[in-house]
Amino acid sequence: MKTMGETASPWADMYSVRGRRIKSSAIRELLKVTEQPNFVSFAGGFPAPELFPVKEVAEVTQKILAENGEQALQYSATEGYRPLREWAAEEMRKVGVPAQVENVIITTGSQQALDLLGRVLIDKDDPVAVESPTYLAALQAWRGYGARFLQIPSDSEGLSVDGLQEGLKEKPKMLYAIPNFQNPSGATLSLKRREQLVQWCRENRVCAIEDDPYRVICFDDRPLPRLIELECAQREEDTYTGQMVYLTTFSKVLAPGLRVGVVVTHPELISKLVQAKQASDLHTPTLNQMICYEMAKTGFLNQQARKVSTVYKERMELMYSEVKRIFPEGTKVSRPSGGMFLWVTLPEGMDADDLWKKALNRKVAFVPGAPFFPDNPKSNTLRLNFSNSNLDTIREGMRRIEEALHS
C-alpha cells in the first residue's frame, strides 16, 4: 500500500512486452556526461565535425532548392529518391553485384535499417549469430524484438569461422557481421575468412547482414571484397537474389546529421522493408537524399573519403602510440587499418569500469567494453574513439587517462 507522498508511475503497467525489453544505450547515456565544459571524450563514435563539408553542402542545398525546391520539400517514395537508388545500384554493379533499383532502399541512417530488419525478420527467441564483441546499437535494436544472441568469438582477423562452425549448438536465423574495421574491435575480417563465411551461409541457408559503415575510411590498401561481392562471384543473374543484406551509410564520411543509409538485398526483402518503413517514418527526408546524391554523383564523396582517411590515420597513430606508452605491461591494443576505434584489452585482473570512474573524475571518457558483449562480458576491455579529437586533444586526454591509471 502506498504511503503519503508516494506516487505510482502511471505508465509502469502499460508498457508492452517489447517496451519493457528496451533499455538505454550505455554510450548514449555516457555522452550526456561528456557535455560538461573542458571534457575530453573518446567515448562516442563521432566523425570529426571540423571535416564536415559545410560549404559544399550549403552550395548543393541552394542549387537543389533553386532548381527543384518543390520536390525537395515534398513527401516522396518510401523506397527512396530514385536517382540515389540508381546510383547505389550502379556502384554495386561496378564490383560485380548485379543490383538493380529494386534491390535498393534508402533508410534514415543504417540504424533504421537494423531496426527494420529486426522488425521483419526476428520473432521472440529467434537465434541471431553475432561477433563477440559487436556493435552495441545492433544488440539494442534486436533485443527489443526478442532476439537470442549466439556469440561467435573473434580475434585480430575478425569473426572466427571455426568458432561459427564448431561453437554453435543450433543454426542461427541470421548472422550479423561488420567485416571492415569493426566496431568496437577495429578488426578486419581476412579474405580467407570472408570466403569461408560466405560458403557457410550458403550451405546452411543463413541470411547474413553485412554492416559496412567504415569501408571508405581506409588507411592503407583498398578494402577487401564485400561479402556480397564474394557471394555474387559464384552466381549468374541480372538482378541480385542472394541471401546477403548489405548496409552502408553516408554518415561516417559526409555528415551523420543527414541520416541517410543504403540497403542492398533481395527484392522480396526490400518490399517487406518498404512496408515496415511506411509504418515507421514514411520516407527518409527528400532534401537530405538529394544532397547525398548530388555529392556522390560528382565524385566529391570519394574526395571527402580520402581527406577523412588521411586525418584519421594520423590521429589513430598518435592514440595507438600513447596507449602503448601509458598502459601497463600486458595490455593489448588493436592497430586498425581503417575506421574510428581502438580496442584495448587490459591485463587480467584489471577492471575497465574502475579505470572509467577514475577517468571521469579527471574529465576524460572512454567506453568500457562490457556492453559490447551479448553475454559473458570481458570487464578488462575498453573502446577508444580517435576520430573526434585533434592531436592536441588526444595528447591531453591520454595524459588524463595516464593519471587515472597511476591513481
Secondary structure, DSSP 8 states (H G I E B T S, - for coil): ---TT----SSTTT--HHHHH----HHHHHHHHTTSTT-EE--S----GGGS-HHHHHHHHHHHHHHHHHHHTS---TT--HHHHHHHHHHHHTTT----GGGEEEESHHHHHHHHHHHHH--TT-EEEEEES--HHHHHHHHTTT-EEEEEEEETTEE-HHHHHHH-SS--SEEEE--SS-TTT-----HHHHHHHHHHHHHHT-EEEEE-TTTT-BSSS-----HHHHHHTT---SS--SSEEEEEESTTTT-GGG--EEEE--HHHHHHHHHHHHTTTSSS-HHHHHHHHHHHHTSHHHHHHHHHHHHHHHHHHHHHHHHHHHS-TT-EE---SBSSEEEEE--TT--HHHHHHHHHHTTEE-EESGGG-SSS--TTEEEEE-TTS-HHHHHHHHHHHHHHHH-
